[in-house]
Amino acid sequence: MQITIVNRKLRREAALGLAWFDPDYSLIELDPRMTPRRRLTILIHEAMHIAFPDMAESVVDRKSAMIAKLIHKDGYRRNRDLSQFDF
């Protein structure tokens, strides 16, 4: 599966991130105006929507926040822009 990450101001959508799922190609849109820590949380949140499309929003919220906190606590930081990758 290919997932593309696009930075786009999501003013009209009133969101910080959006996920578009397709078995062959998925898209995550992130608002570039976030702090790096918030971006990590939102990126994980949107990736979880793609990985677990039937998961309830409340569960995605809790789990993505927990994972982002753990990753950040372990010292991971954003240091380059990865716009496309394959699993």
C-alpha positions as CSV (number, residue, x, y, z in Angstrom):
1,M,0.0,0.0,0.0
2,Q,1.2,3.5,-0.8
3,I,0.5,6.4,1.5
4,T,1.1,9.9,0.3
5,I,1.4,12.8,2.8
6,V,0.4,16.2,1.5
7,N,0.8,19.5,3.4
8,R,-2.2,21.8,2.7
9,K,-3.9,24.5,4.7
10,L,-7.2,22.9,5.7
11,R,-9.2,26.0,6.4
12,R,-12.3,25.1,4.5
13,E,-12.4,21.6,6.1
14,A,-11.9,23.0,9.7
15,A,-9.5,20.1,10.4
16,L,-5.9,19.6,11.2
17,G,-5.7,16.4,9.2
18,L,-7.7,14.2,6.8
19,A,-7.2,10.6,5.7
20,W,-8.4,9.2,2.4
21,F,-8.3,5.4,2.3
22,D,-8.0,3.1,-0.7
23,P,-6.4,-0.4,-0.6
24,D,-3.9,0.5,-3.3
25,Y,-3.3,4.2,-2.6
26,S,-4.1,6.3,0.4
27,L,-3.7,10.0,1.2
28,I,-3.1,11.9,4.4
29,E,-3.5,15.7,4.3
30,L,-1.9,17.7,7.1
31,D,-2.3,21.4,7.8
32,P,1.4,22.7,7.9
33,R,0.6,25.3,10.5
34,M,0.8,22.8,13.4
35,T,3.6,22.5,15.9
36,P,5.9,19.4,15.4
37,R,4.4,17.6,18.4
38,R,0.8,18.2,17.3
39,R,1.7,17.1,13.8
40,L,3.0,13.8,15.1
41,T,-0.3,13.2,17.0
42,I,-2.4,14.1,13.9
43,L,-0.2,12.1,11.6
44,I,-0.6,9.0,13.8
45,H,-4.3,9.7,14.1
46,E,-4.8,9.8,10.3
47,A,-2.6,6.8,9.8
48,M,-4.7,4.9,12.2
49,H,-7.8,5.7,10.2
50,I,-6.1,4.2,7.1
51,A,-4.8,1.1,9.0
52,F,-8.1,0.6,11.0
53,P,-10.9,2.1,8.9
54,D,-13.7,0.7,11.1
55,M,-12.2,1.9,14.4
56,A,-14.4,4.3,16.3
57,E,-13.2,8.0,16.4
58,S,-13.0,8.0,20.1
59,V,-10.7,5.0,20.1
60,V,-8.5,6.6,17.4
61,D,-8.3,9.8,19.4
62,R,-7.2,8.0,22.6
63,K,-4.8,5.5,21.0
64,S,-3.1,8.1,18.6
65,A,-2.5,10.5,21.5
66,M,-1.0,7.6,23.6
67,I,1.3,6.5,20.7
68,A,2.4,10.1,19.9
69,K,3.2,10.7,23.6
70,L,5.3,7.6,23.8
71,I,7.2,8.3,20.6
72,H,7.8,11.9,21.6
73,K,8.9,10.9,25.1
74,D,11.4,8.5,23.5
75,G,13.1,11.4,21.7
76,Y,11.7,11.1,18.2
77,R,11.5,14.5,16.5
78,R,10.7,15.6,13.0
79,N,13.8,16.5,11.1
80,R,12.9,16.1,7.4
81,D,9.8,16.2,5.2
82,L,8.8,12.7,4.0
83,S,6.0,13.2,1.5
84,Q,5.7,9.6,0.2
85,F,6.6,6.2,1.4
86,D,5.6,2.5,0.8
87,F,4.8,-0.2,3.3
